[in-house]
Amino acid sequence: MATGKRSWITAALILGVMALGMGLFLQRFIGVPVASAEQLQSWGAYVYPEPKPLTAFQLQDHEGNPFDNVRLQEKWTLAFLGFTRCPDVCPTAMATLKQFQTLLQDSPLANSTQVVLISLDPAYDTPERMGDYVRQFDPSFVGVTGDLEVIQSLAHQLHVAFEQGESHGHDHADVMHSNQIALFDSAGRLAGFFRAPHNAGNLWLAYQAIRS
């Protein structure tokens, strides 16, 4: 991996420590919040009045196993759509999800939550590359890739806009995309999303409130 990309990932992880500290403070002294829709939105979360079912799709995870609607029914899922050659937005979002995972780990919600990165650059992002990338953030994270048309259809259902541009060698590609984090319930339905800019402490508060 290029030095510049590593520096972005390192910087994102370091900056996330501040958000993590605030999240731990809020968790200790506030506890699980009971939140209105307005409060959730102040934390960057939007929850649909009725979760939205997805059409059937078939992708694969970073270990080469099928990743489909059933895999979204096993747990609640936070999914970010990005790509491994992304220079800044994606490592920042993934670092925030790593901080969220740290806040989650001692919670009763931990065993029923998964974090997924879905590639928007599947021609380059092989399962092996996705595995190498997500493991830099957390070994429990799942990298997902597959057929571009399937990903385009899924992104459309998740209201994630993206456009593929030119590729600049192995280290950089132009993929313009929106950067919300999608939230699926344990029935595999789109329950809502978290808007950018993402903050681990607010993400954690909103997630607890949604699950309470």
C-alpha positions, 0 to 999 in steps of 0.5 A, spaced: 500 500 500 502 506 498 505 511 503 500 516 502 494 512 503 497 509 509 498 516 512 491 517 511 489 511 515 494 513 520 491 520 521 484 518 521 485 513 526 489 518 531 483 523 530 478 518 532 481 517 539 478 524 540 471 522 538 472 515 542 474 519 548 467 523 548 463 517 546 466 513 552 464 519 557 457 520 554 456 512 555 458 512 562 455 519 564 449 519 560 447 511 559 443 509 553 439 515 551 431 515 549 431 520 543 426 523 539 427 524 531 430 531 532 435 528 537 437 522 532 438 527 527 442 532 531 447 526 532 447 525 524 442 519 524 435 518 520 431 512 521 425 511 516 418 510 519 418 503 516 424 499 514 425 498 507 426 491 504 431 490 499 431 486 492 435 480 492 442 481 491 449 476 491 456 479 492 462 475 496 465 477 502 473 478 503 474 470 504 470 468 498 464 466 501 457 469 498 454 475 501 447 476 500 440 478 503 441 472 508 447 475 511 444 482 512 439 478 516 444 475 521 445 481 525 444 489 525 449 492 520 452 498 519 455 499 511 459 504 508 460 504 500 467 506 498 473 503 495 480 501 497 484 506 493 480 512 496 485 517 498 481 520 504 474 520 505 473 512 506 479 511 510 476 517 515 469 513 515 472 507 516 476 509 522 470 512 525 467 505 524 473 503 528 472 507 534 464 506 534 466 498 534 471 500 540 465 503 544 460 497 542 465 492 544 463 491 551 455 492 550 450 487 549 449 490 542 456 487 540 454 480 538 448 482 534 452 488 530 456 487 524 460 493 520 461 492 512 465 495 507 462 494 500 466 496 494 465 501 489 471 499 485 470 492 484 474 491 478 480 493 482 477 491 489 478 483 489 476 479 495 484 479 497 484 486 497 478 488 501 480 483 506 487 486 507 484 493 507 478 492 512 483 488 517 487 494 518 481 497 521 478 491 525 479 484 524 471 483 525 470 488 519 467 485 513 469 487 506 464 485 500 465 486 493 462 483 486 459 484 480 459 492 478 451 492 476 449 488 482 453 493 486 450 499 482 443 496 484 444 495 491 447 502 491 441 505 488 436 502 493 441 505 499 440 512 496 448 512 495 450 516 489 457 514 485 460 515 479 466 511 476 472 516 473 479 514 471 484 510 474 490 512 476 495 506 476 494 501 483 494 507 488 488 511 486 482 511 482 477 517 481 470 514 484 465 520 486 460 517 491 456 520 497 458 517 504 453 516 508 453 510 513 447 505 511 443 501 517 440 495 516 435 491 521 436 484 523 431 482 518 435 485 512 431 491 511 434 498 510 432 502 517 436 508 516 442 512 515 448 516 518 449 522 515 457 525 514 461 528 517 461 522 522 463 522 529 464 516 533 460 518 539 454 521 536 454 514 532 454 510 538 449 514 542 444 514 536 445 507 535 443 505 542 437 509 541 435 506 535 436 499 538 433 501 545 
